[in-house]
Amino acid sequence: MSQIWNEKMDLEALSYFNLVASHGGFGRASRASNRPKATLSRRVTELEQSLGVRLIERGSHTLRLTEEGRQLHERTDGLLSQIAEAGEAVVLGAATPRGRLRVSAPVVLAHVVFGRIGARFALAYPEVQLEIVAEDRIVDPVEDGYDLIIRIDPSADERLVGRRFLQDHRVVVAPVLMPRPSLGSDSGSSEVNAVLLSTTTAGTVWRIASESGEAYLKPHPVLRLSSLLMVRDAVLAGAGAALLPKLLVEDDITAGRLACWGTQAGPPVEIWALQSSRRLVGAKVRAFMDILESSFPEKVFVIPA
């Protein structure tokens, strides 16, 4: 691979190809970069010839990348942006955040906090085009073209580096008018009508931290739903109790819309910001992390009294 890169990969031609791919066509790329359309076309053709593969489908009104072109664009566009950013930092004597920044975040976390965090970042760094994608699938930062990925309780992965920026707990919440059952031992757990995630296994027991140790509740499923946001809405509508992240139900508990029955026993949930270990930490990633961490100065999320 390194031999192919050294002998066949023209960095300028590669940057022209990514420019065309990012803007969706030769004409748009020409107008955006103030480079002649013919030059862009010629350099992309030279790149295709040097690699021996077709990168762009010709003959259609809209730009269509081949599978090889799509993979090349996803794997190299972010790297070239970092190289350009590093060069500018050397020239300017300081790293100025600019360019595109793509972040992947779990759906619930994205809906609850990342709209506000994204707004703060956009106002502070107008030269960065920030995109935050809400998704629960396990993405690969290189393959999927992300500069930063947010993961909850991530498993160890030598391909990823980063740091924990927040800890959260899960709490048992219920409709305000729902009678609170007595908490029992593991063998004699009290049963309570509950709203569960579709993936919850049968026989689940909620362990709740108490002053005397641990207490237990046995959820009886009256409703199963596929997302935590749906579970919260169902609890608000009076369907039953549920085990949910504090971050998701903070406002409802504070406003008295939901009753909090206790905190799940065990270690807290860890939330990490990670990136590929093969990439340098650029100025825009550092700037985003600074705003992310300043949004949670205590590191551990606690429901306000």
C-alpha positions in Angstrom: 0.0 0.0 0.0 2.8 2.4 0.9 4.5 1.7 -2.5 1.2 2.4 -4.3 0.9 5.7 -2.4 4.5 6.8 -3.1 4.6 5.8 -6.8 1.0 6.3 -8.0 -0.8 8.7 -5.6 -0.5 12.3 -6.7 -1.6 14.4 -3.6 -2.7 17.4 -5.7 -4.8 15.2 -8.0 -6.2 13.5 -5.0 -7.2 16.8 -3.5 -8.9 17.8 -6.8 -10.8 14.5 -6.8 -12.0 15.1 -3.2 -12.9 18.7 -4.1 -15.1 17.4 -6.9 -16.6 14.6 -4.8 -17.4 17.0 -1.8 -19.1 19.6 -4.0 -21.0 17.1 -6.1 -19.7 17.9 -9.5 -16.9 19.5 -11.6 -18.8 22.7 -12.2 -19.6 23.3 -8.5 -16.1 22.4 -7.5 -14.7 24.8 -10.1 -16.9 27.7 -8.9 -16.1 27.0 -5.2 -12.3 26.7 -5.7 -11.8 29.1 -8.6 -10.0 26.5 -10.6 -10.8 25.7 -14.2 -13.2 22.9 -14.7 -11.0 21.4 -17.5 -8.1 21.3 -15.0 -10.2 19.5 -12.4 -11.4 17.0 -15.0 -7.9 16.4 -16.4 -6.3 15.8 -12.9 -9.1 13.4 -11.9 -8.6 11.5 -15.1 -4.9 11.3 -14.4 -5.5 10.0 -10.9 -7.9 7.3 -12.3 -5.2 6.3 -14.8 -2.5 6.1 -12.2 -4.6 4.0 -9.9 -6.1 1.9 -12.7 -9.6 2.3 -11.5 -12.6 4.4 -12.4 -13.5 6.8 -9.6 -16.4 8.8 -11.2 -19.2 7.6 -13.4 -19.3 9.8 -16.5 -22.4 10.6 -18.7 -24.9 11.4 -16.0 -26.4 14.8 -15.1 -25.4 14.4 -11.4 -22.1 13.3 -10.0 -21.9 9.6 -9.2 -18.9 8.0 -7.5 -18.0 4.4 -8.2 -17.6 2.1 -5.2 -13.8 2.6 -5.5 -14.3 6.4 -5.7 -16.6 6.4 -2.6 -14.1 4.5 -0.6 -11.2 6.6 -1.7 -13.1 9.8 -0.8 -14.2 8.6 2.6 -10.7 7.4 3.5 -8.7 10.4 2.3 -10.8 13.5 2.5 -10.4 13.9 6.2 -6.7 13.2 6.1 -6.1 15.8 3.4 -8.1 18.3 5.5 -5.8 17.6 8.5 -2.7 18.0 6.3 -3.9 21.3 5.0 -4.9 22.4 8.5 -1.5 21.5 9.9 0.2 23.4 7.1 -1.9 26.5 7.9 -1.1 26.2 11.5 2.7 26.2 10.8 2.3 29.3 8.5 0.0 31.2 11.0 1.9 30.1 14.1 -1.3 28.9 15.6 -3.9 26.3 14.9 -7.1 27.9 13.6 -10.2 25.6 13.6 -11.7 25.5 10.1 -13.1 23.0 7.6 -15.5 20.2 8.0 -16.1 18.4 11.3 -18.3 15.3 11.5 -19.4 13.8 14.8 -21.4 10.7 15.5 -23.5 10.5 18.7 -26.0 8.1 20.2 -29.6 9.1 19.4 -30.7 9.9 23.0 -27.6 11.8 23.9 -27.7 13.7 20.6 -31.3 14.7 21.1 -30.9 15.8 24.8 -27.6 17.7 24.7 -25.9 17.9 21.4 -28.2 20.5 19.8 -27.1 23.0 22.4 -23.5 22.0 22.3 -23.5 22.2 18.5 -25.0 25.7 18.6 -22.3 26.8 21.1 -19.6 25.4 18.8 -21.0 27.0 15.6 -21.2 30.4 17.2 -17.7 30.2 18.6 -16.1 28.7 15.4 -17.9 30.0 12.3 -15.2 28.7 10.0 -15.9 25.1 10.9 -18.8 23.3 9.1 -20.0 21.1 11.9 -22.3 18.1 11.3 -23.6 15.9 14.2 -25.3 12.7 13.2 -27.6 11.0 15.7 -27.3 7.2 15.3 -27.1 4.1 17.5 -25.1 1.9 15.2 -21.4 1.2 15.9 -19.5 3.4 13.4 -15.9 3.3 12.3 -14.4 6.8 12.2 -12.2 6.0 9.2 -14.7 3.9 7.2 -17.7 6.1 7.9 -15.8 9.5 7.6 -16.1 10.8 11.2 -13.6 13.0 13.0 -15.1 12.1 16.4 -17.5 9.5 17.7 -19.3 9.5 21.0 -19.8 6.1 22.7 -21.5 4.9 25.9 -19.5 2.4 27.9 -17.2 1.6 25.0 -15.2 -1.6 24.9 -11.4 -1.4 24.6 -10.3 -0.8 21.0 -6.7 -0.1 20.1 -7.8 1.6 16.9 -9.6 4.3 19.0 -8.2 7.0 21.3 -9.9 9.6 23.4 -11.2 10.4 26.8 -14.2 10.2 29.1 -16.0 13.5 29.3 -19.1 12.5 31.4 -20.5 9.9 33.8 -24.2 9.3 34.2 -26.5 7.0 36.2 -29.7 5.2 35.3 -32.7 5.9 37.5 -36.1 4.3 38.0 -38.8 6.8 37.2 -42.6 6.5 37.3 -45.7 8.6 36.8 -46.2 11.0 39.7 -49.6 9.4 40.7 -48.3 5.8 40.5 -48.1 4.2 44.0 -44.5 3.5 44.9 -44.1 -0.2 45.9 -42.0 -1.4 48.8 -38.5 -2.5 47.8 -37.7 -6.1 48.6 -34.7 -8.5 48.6 -33.6 -10.3 45.4 -35.7 -13.3 46.3 -38.8 -11.3 47.2 -38.8 -8.4 44.8 -41.9 -6.3 44.5 -43.5 -6.4 41.0 -44.3 -3.2 39.3 -46.0 -2.4 35.9 -43.2 -1.2 33.6 -42.3 0.1 30.2 -39.3 -1.8 28.8 -37.0 -1.6 25.9 -37.7 -4.2 23.2 -34.2 -5.7 23.9 -34.7 -6.2 27.6 -34.4 -9.9 28.5 -37.0 -11.8 30.4 -36.6 -12.0 34.2 -34.9 -8.7 34.5 -34.7 -7.3 38.0 -33.9 -3.6 38.8 -31.2 -3.2 41.5 -31.7 0.1 43.3 -29.1 1.6 45.6 -30.3 2.4 49.1 -28.9 3.4 52.5 -29.0 -0.2 53.7 -27.4 -1.7 50.6 -29.3 -2.8 47.6 -33.1 -3.2 47.0 -34.9 -4.8 44.1 -37.9 -4.2 41.9 -39.2 -6.7 39.4 -40.6 -5.0 36.3 -43.8 -6.5 34.8 -43.8 -5.4 31.1 -47.0 -3.7 30.1 -45.4 -2.2 27.0 -42.2 -2.8 25.0 -40.7 0.0 22.8 -37.6 0.2 20.6 -36.2 3.6 21.8 -35.5 5.3 25.2 -37.3 8.4 23.9 -40.4 6.4 23.3 -40.1 4.8 26.8 -39.9 8.2 28.5 -43.0 9.4 26.6 -44.9 6.3 27.6 -44.0 6.8 31.3 -45.1 10.5 31.1 -48.4 9.2 29.7 -48.9 7.0 32.7 -48.1 3.5 31.3 -45.8 2.4 34.0 -42.3 2.8 35.6 -39.0 2.6 33.6 -35.3 2.5 34.0 -33.9 5.5 32.1 -30.7 7.7 32.0 -30.6 10.7 34.3 -29.7 12.9 31.4 -33.0 12.0 29.6 -35.3 12.6 32.5 -33.6 15.4 34.4 -36.1 18.1 33.3 -39.1 15.9 33.9 -38.0 15.1 37.5 -37.1 18.7 38.3 -40.4 19.9 37.0 -42.4 17.3 38.9 -43.7 15.5 35.8 -42.0 12.2 36.9 -41.2 10.7 40.3 -37.7 9.3 40.9 -37.8 6.0 42.8 -34.1 5.5 43.0 -30.7 5.1 41.3 -29.6 1.9 39.7 -26.9 0.2 41.8 -23.5 -0.4 40.3 -20.9 1.6 38.5 -21.9 4.7 36.6 -22.3 4.8 32.8 -19.2 6.2 31.1 -19.5 8.5 28.0 -16.4 8.8 25.8 -15.3 10.9 22.9 -13.1 8.9 20.6 -11.3 9.2 17.3 -9.1 7.0 15.1 -5.7 6.4 16.6 -4.3 6.8 13.1 -5.2 10.5 13.0 -3.6 13.5 14.6 -5.8 15.5 16.9 -6.6 18.6 14.8 -7.5 22.1 15.9 -11.2 21.6 15.2 -11.4 18.4 17.2 -9.6 20.0 20.2 -11.9 23.0 20.0 -15.0 20.7 20.0 -13.7 18.7 22.9 -13.1 22.0 24.9 -16.7 23.0 24.4 -17.9 19.5 25.1 -16.0 19.2 28.4 -16.9 22.8 29.5 -20.6 21.7 29.1 -20.1 19.2 31.9 -17.6 20.7 34.3 -18.4 18.3 37.1 -17.9 15.2 34.9 -20.5 13.3 36.8 -24.1 14.1 35.9 -26.3 14.8 39.0 -30.0 15.7 39.0 -30.4 19.3 40.4 -32.1 19.4 43.8 
